[in-house]
Amino acid sequence: MEAEPSTQVQSGRLMDKKGRTAGKLRISVTDRCNFACLFCMPEKGSISWLPAQDILTFAEIERIARVLVSLGISRVRITGGEPLLRRGVEDLVGRLSGMRGLESVDMTTNGWFLSEKAADLKKAGLRGVSVSLHSLRRDRFTKVSGVDALPRVLDGIDEAARVGLRPLKLNSVALRGYNDDEVCDLVEFARERGISIRFIEFMPLDGLGIWSPDAMVSGKEIIERLSAEFHLVPKGREAGETASLWGFEDGKGEVGVITPMTQPFCDDCDRIRLTADGKLLSCLFDTEYHDLKRITRNGGSDSELEAFIRDAVWRKPDGVGYMPRVKETWEKPRNMNSIGG
């Protein structure tokens, strides 16, 4: 008989019942976003943002992060919503980047504020940044993101490169009928700038509820399309990483595909997530939200926080790879903007 989690997770690094060890943390600092990407957000008029008093303070985030780093977390990525909407986020970057035991602090952003914030983020200790770029055509970009922002996002990418934020990556969700015919154009754009690009399969975390297998462009299809235009060199996928990587025969650039739907990587997943309102998610598709704020705001000790976190991670779901018909059988959690991407 399997022992109770509390008797199995008393010491050592954060491990779940499948033997996976957590090493990466994604911290959402806000659920708010100034974009409305159709694969992420509900209709603008139906959005209910989290109340300000429910959002973790930087001090609370730092405290939780310190406990997690003491348990083996070594890499942090700051997300949103749009993280650069959070006032003073550079201060949080500085707090985290100076934390002993933490190897890197990176960020994922829509790029709207990046041209004005990149230098300060770099100075605060941010290592790298991933920028969402779903089309190079202004009208399509507006249709997908809900905002006419392509020139501003491109300026942000250029500024991030100029100040030396590395790794600098592009993230693109391939949507059939929207941007799937731009895969090669996006790759060429990235290659010309020495930027890595990742294509992400459309997941059923969309606020509009439009996900279907037909709307999703698989990683395999993306690589087939690229192979018709470029000489790709397979580089594989490292354990714990989400992207399967390919280089180019001419040595210029790198492309990856992230395939949570067609080739899930759940068996070696080493990520956990902290939502803006203090919920710990051990899996992107988890429907159980473990509320750390009840401890941080009610006088709980770090030891209590550690024990609660250990138990939450121990209960990590097997993952989407074990949900054969996700859209029909999976109880949908909150929208992607409030999960932390």
VENQUICOR-V790519 format. One record per pair of residues at least 12 apart in sequence whose C-alpha atoms are under 6 Angstrom apart, sorted by sequence separation. I is the first residue (numbers start at 1). J is the second residue. If there is no record, write none. Layout:
{{I:J} {I:J}}
This chain:
{{138:150} {234:246} {244:256} {279:291} {233:246} {243:256} {244:257} {278:291} {279:292} {202:216} {233:247} {243:257} {278:292} {232:247} {233:248} {243:258} {278:293} {232:248} {242:258} {201:218} {231:248} {231:249} {106:126} {111:131} {105:126} {106:127} {108:129} {110:131} {105:127} {106:128} {107:129} {108:130} {109:131} {110:132} {106:129} {108:131} {169:195} {171:197} {173:199} {82:109} {168:195} {169:196} {170:197} {171:198} {172:199} {173:200} {74:102} {75:103} {77:105} {97:125} {169:197} {240:268} {74:103} {75:104} {76:105} {77:106} {78:107} {79:108} {240:269} {77:107} {94:124} {240:270} {90:121} {93:124} {94:125} {282:313} {282:316} {128:165} {127:165} {128:166} {130:168} {132:170} {133:171} {134:172} {219:257} {127:166} {128:167} {129:168} {130:169} {131:170} {132:171} {133:172} {176:215} {128:168} {130:170} {131:171} {132:172} {175:215} {219:259} {112:153} {115:156} {175:216} {111:153} {114:156} {118:160} {174:217} {115:159} {119:163} {111:156} {287:333} {33:81} {23:72} {24:73} {31:80} {32:81} {33:82} {23:73} {26:76} {28:78} {30:80} {31:81} {23:74} {24:75} {25:76} {26:77} {27:78} {28:79} {29:80} {30:81} {24:76} {26:78} {27:79} {28:80} {266:319} {29:83} {198:255} {200:257} {264:321} {13:71} {196:254} {197:255} {198:256} {199:257} {200:258} {201:259} {13:72} {194:253} {196:255} {198:257} {191:253} {275:339} {38:144} {37:144} {37:145} {36:145} {37:146} {35:145} {36:146} {35:146} {35:147} {207:335} {205:335} {205:336} {42:207} {40:206} {41:207} {42:208} {39:206} {40:207} {55:276} {56:277} {55:277} {56:278} {54:277} {25:271} {30:276} {23:270} {24:271} {25:272} {26:273} {27:274} {28:275} {29:276} {22:270} {25:273} {28:276} {21:270} {22:271} {81:337} {80:340} {79:340} {40:336} {16:313} {17:314} {16:314} {15:314} {16:316} {31:337} {31:338} {28:340}}
